[in-house]
């Protein structure tokens, strides 16, 4: 007869329990290790996913800002071109329409700049001068329009003098914005690469 206290004396039920316990512990340990490895892998992906989401948000914000800046410039170009081409056709009514449109667009430009600033301060600093040029040009267009009811010919002449500047700024806008976007996305990608 075998020794009751020795390994040969394990009852089948006890051996089954010990075997099941060892198997369960191995399964739990394997699950914990697998979960830990998966979490580690996911943590490595989070910064990249976050950066990709921020880059997409930045693209959307800059596109919306650019659309509003372009709309404002187009209105300036149209009014100043009309003053240059047909100064006799510039009316106080056209100036009032321009004024209504700019009262809508200029605050939207500020909102767009604010969105860009929240996402990427360096992009904001690079785009702000364009917005400032638009605001300055709008001021001059508005000043010229104020004289339409006093001296239409003089006001039309002042507007016509702004046409070249408005046109050049409108043409420069897409290139300037494209340069900012590509530069900032490259810089951000480099920053993420350095952090890894």
ROLO-284974 format. One record per residue (C-alpha): residue number from 1; residue in one letter; x, y, z. Coordinates in Angstrom, 1 decimal. Each point is the difference from the previous one (the first is absolute). Layout:
N
(site NUM,"a",(X,Y,Z))
...
//
This chain:
196
(site 1,"x",(0.0,0.0,0.0))
(site 2,"x",(1.3,3.5,-0.9))
(site 3,"x",(0.9,2.7,2.5))
(site 4,"x",(-3.2,1.9,0.8))
(site 5,"x",(1.8,3.3,0.4))
(site 6,"x",(2.2,-0.3,-3.2))
(site 7,"x",(-0.8,1.0,-3.6))
(site 8,"x",(-1.0,-3.4,-0.8))
(site 9,"x",(-2.7,0.2,2.6))
(site 10,"x",(-1.9,3.0,-1.5))
(site 11,"x",(-3.5,-0.9,-0.5))
(site 12,"x",(-1.4,0.5,-3.5))
(site 13,"x",(-2.3,2.8,1.2))
(site 14,"x",(2.9,1.9,1.6))
(site 15,"x",(2.2,-0.5,-3.1))
(site 16,"x",(-2.9,1.3,-2.2))
(site 17,"x",(-0.4,3.1,2.3))
(site 18,"x",(3.7,0.7,0.0))
(site 19,"x",(0.2,-0.5,-3.8))
(site 20,"x",(-3.0,2.3,-0.6))
(site 21,"x",(1.4,2.6,2.4))
(site 22,"x",(3.4,0.0,-1.8))
(site 23,"x",(-1.8,0.2,-3.4))
(site 24,"x",(-2.2,2.9,1.2))
(site 25,"x",(2.9,1.9,1.4))
(site 26,"x",(1.9,-0.5,-3.3))
(site 27,"x",(-3.1,1.2,-1.9))
(site 28,"x",(-0.4,3.1,2.3))
(site 29,"x",(3.7,0.8,-0.3))
(site 30,"x",(-0.1,-0.4,-3.7))
(site 31,"x",(-3.1,2.3,-0.2))
(site 32,"x",(1.7,2.6,2.2))
(site 33,"x",(3.2,-0.1,-2.0))
(site 34,"x",(-2.0,0.2,-3.3))
(site 35,"x",(-2.1,2.9,1.3))
(site 36,"x",(3.2,1.8,1.3))
(site 37,"x",(1.7,-0.4,-3.4))
(site 38,"x",(-3.2,1.2,-1.8))
(site 39,"x",(-0.2,3.0,2.3))
(site 40,"x",(3.7,0.8,-0.7))
(site 41,"x",(-0.6,-0.2,-3.7))
(site 42,"x",(-3.1,2.2,0.2))
(site 43,"x",(1.9,2.6,2.1))
(site 44,"x",(2.5,0.2,-2.8))
(site 45,"x",(-2.8,0.7,-2.5))
(site 46,"x",(-1.8,2.6,2.1))
(site 47,"x",(2.4,2.9,-0.6))
(site 48,"x",(0.0,-0.7,-3.7))
(site 49,"x",(-3.8,-0.2,-0.2))
(site 50,"x",(-0.3,3.2,2.1))
(site 51,"x",(2.5,1.8,-2.3))
(site 52,"x",(-1.8,-1.2,-3.1))
(site 53,"x",(-3.3,1.2,1.4))
(site 54,"x",(1.5,3.4,0.9))
(site 55,"x",(1.5,0.3,-3.4))
(site 56,"x",(-3.4,-0.7,-1.6))
(site 57,"x",(-1.7,2.6,2.3))
(site 58,"x",(2.7,2.5,-1.0))
(site 59,"x",(-0.5,-0.6,-3.7))
(site 60,"x",(-3.8,0.5,0.4))
(site 61,"x",(0.4,3.1,2.1))
(site 62,"x",(2.5,1.5,-2.5))
(site 63,"x",(-2.2,-0.9,-2.9))
(site 64,"x",(-3.0,1.7,1.6))
(site 65,"x",(2.1,3.1,0.8))
(site 66,"x",(1.4,0.2,-3.5))
(site 67,"x",(-3.5,-0.3,-1.5))
(site 68,"x",(-1.1,3.0,2.0))
(site 69,"x",(3.1,2.1,-0.7))
(site 70,"x",(-0.4,-0.8,-3.7))
(site 71,"x",(-3.7,1.0,0.1))
(site 72,"x",(0.9,3.3,1.6))
(site 73,"x",(2.8,0.6,-2.5))
(site 74,"x",(-2.3,-0.9,-2.9))
(site 75,"x",(-2.5,2.6,1.1))
(site 76,"x",(2.7,2.6,0.3))
(site 77,"x",(1.3,-0.9,-3.5))
(site 78,"x",(-3.5,0.1,-1.5))
(site 79,"x",(-0.8,3.5,1.4))
(site 80,"x",(3.5,1.4,-0.8))
(site 81,"x",(0.0,-1.5,-3.5))
(site 82,"x",(-3.4,1.5,-0.7))
(site 83,"x",(1.3,3.4,1.2))
(site 84,"x",(3.0,-0.4,-2.3))
(site 85,"x",(-1.9,-1.3,-3.0))
(site 86,"x",(-3.3,1.9,0.3))
(site 87,"x",(0.3,2.7,2.6))
(site 88,"x",(-3.3,1.5,-1.0))
(site 89,"x",(-1.8,-3.2,1.1))
(site 90,"x",(1.2,0.0,3.6))
(site 91,"x",(-2.9,0.8,2.3))
(site 92,"x",(-0.7,0.5,3.7))
(site 93,"x",(-2.2,-3.2,-0.3))
(site 94,"x",(3.0,-2.0,-1.1))
(site 95,"x",(2.0,1.4,2.9))
(site 96,"x",(-2.8,-0.9,2.4))
(site 97,"x",(-0.1,-3.6,-1.4))
(site 98,"x",(3.8,-0.3,0.4))
(site 99,"x",(-0.3,1.3,3.5))
(site 100,"x",(-2.6,-2.6,1.0))
(site 101,"x",(2.1,-2.8,-1.5))
(site 102,"x",(3.1,1.2,1.8))
(site 103,"x",(-1.8,0.3,3.3))
(site 104,"x",(-0.7,-3.8,-0.3))
(site 105,"x",(3.4,-1.1,-1.4))
(site 106,"x",(2.4,2.0,2.2))
(site 107,"x",(-1.2,-1.5,3.4))
(site 108,"x",(0.1,-3.4,-1.7))
(site 109,"x",(3.6,0.6,-0.9))
(site 110,"x",(0.7,0.8,3.7))
(site 111,"x",(-1.8,-3.2,1.0))
(site 112,"x",(2.1,-2.0,-2.5))
(site 113,"x",(3.2,1.5,1.3))
(site 114,"x",(-1.1,-0.9,3.5))
(site 115,"x",(-0.6,-3.6,-1.0))
(site 116,"x",(3.4,-0.2,-1.7))
(site 117,"x",(1.7,1.6,3.1))
(site 118,"x",(-1.6,-2.6,2.2))
(site 119,"x",(1.3,-2.8,-2.2))
(site 120,"x",(3.4,1.3,-1.0))
(site 121,"x",(1.4,3.3,1.3))
(site 122,"x",(2.8,0.2,-2.5))
(site 123,"x",(-2.4,-0.3,-2.9))
(site 124,"x",(-2.1,2.7,1.6))
(site 125,"x",(3.0,2.3,0.1))
(site 126,"x",(0.7,-0.6,-3.6))
(site 127,"x",(-3.5,0.5,-1.2))
(site 128,"x",(-0.8,3.1,2.1))
(site 129,"x",(1.9,2.4,-2.2))
(site 130,"x",(-2.2,-1.0,-3.0))
(site 131,"x",(-3.1,0.7,2.0))
(site 132,"x",(1.4,3.3,1.2))
(site 133,"x",(0.6,1.0,-3.7))
(site 134,"x",(-3.6,-0.9,-0.8))
(site 135,"x",(-1.2,2.1,2.9))
(site 136,"x",(2.2,2.9,-1.0))
(site 137,"x",(-1.2,-0.2,-3.6))
(site 138,"x",(-3.6,-0.2,1.1))
(site 139,"x",(0.5,3.1,2.1))
(site 140,"x",(1.3,1.9,-3.1))
(site 141,"x",(-2.9,-1.3,-2.1))
(site 142,"x",(-2.4,1.1,2.6))
(site 143,"x",(1.5,3.4,0.3))
(site 144,"x",(-0.2,0.5,-3.8))
(site 145,"x",(-3.6,-1.2,0.1))
(site 146,"x",(-1.0,2.6,2.6))
(site 147,"x",(0.5,2.7,-2.6))
(site 148,"x",(-2.3,-1.5,-2.6))
(site 149,"x",(-3.0,2.1,1.0))
(site 150,"x",(2.1,3.2,0.2))
(site 151,"x",(2.2,-0.2,-3.1))
(site 152,"x",(-0.6,-3.2,-2.0))
(site 153,"x",(2.8,0.5,-2.5))
(site 154,"x",(2.6,0.6,2.7))
(site 155,"x",(-1.2,-3.0,2.0))
(site 156,"x",(0.1,-2.2,-3.1))
(site 157,"x",(3.5,1.2,-0.8))
(site 158,"x",(1.1,-0.8,3.5))
(site 159,"x",(-1.5,-3.5,-0.3))
(site 160,"x",(1.6,-0.5,-3.4))
(site 161,"x",(3.4,0.8,1.6))
(site 162,"x",(-0.5,-3.1,2.3))
(site 163,"x",(-0.7,-2.4,-2.8))
(site 164,"x",(3.5,-1.1,-0.8))
(site 165,"x",(0.8,-0.5,3.7))
(site 166,"x",(-3.2,-2.1,0.6))
(site 167,"x",(0.7,-2.1,-3.1))
(site 168,"x",(3.6,-0.7,1.0))
(site 169,"x",(-1.0,-1.0,3.5))
(site 170,"x",(-2.7,-2.2,-1.4))
(site 171,"x",(2.5,-1.8,-2.2))
(site 172,"x",(2.6,-0.3,2.8))
(site 173,"x",(-2.5,-1.5,2.5))
(site 174,"x",(-0.1,-3.6,-1.2))
(site 175,"x",(3.8,-0.3,-0.4))
(site 176,"x",(0.6,1.6,3.4))
(site 177,"x",(-2.4,-2.3,1.8))
(site 178,"x",(1.2,-3.1,-1.8))
(site 179,"x",(3.6,0.9,1.1))
(site 180,"x",(-1.1,0.3,3.6))
(site 181,"x",(-2.0,-3.2,0.0))
(site 182,"x",(2.7,-2.1,-1.6))
(site 183,"x",(2.7,1.5,2.2))
(site 184,"x",(-2.0,-0.5,3.2))
(site 185,"x",(-0.9,-3.6,-0.8))
(site 186,"x",(3.6,-0.8,-0.7))
(site 187,"x",(1.2,1.7,3.2))
(site 188,"x",(-2.7,-1.9,2.0))
(site 189,"x",(1.0,-3.3,-1.5))
(site 190,"x",(3.6,0.7,0.9))
(site 191,"x",(-1.0,0.9,3.6))
(site 192,"x",(-1.8,-3.3,0.3))
(site 193,"x",(3.0,-1.9,-1.4))
(site 194,"x",(2.3,1.7,2.5))
(site 195,"x",(-2.3,-1.1,2.9))
(site 196,"x",(0.2,-3.6,-0.9))
//
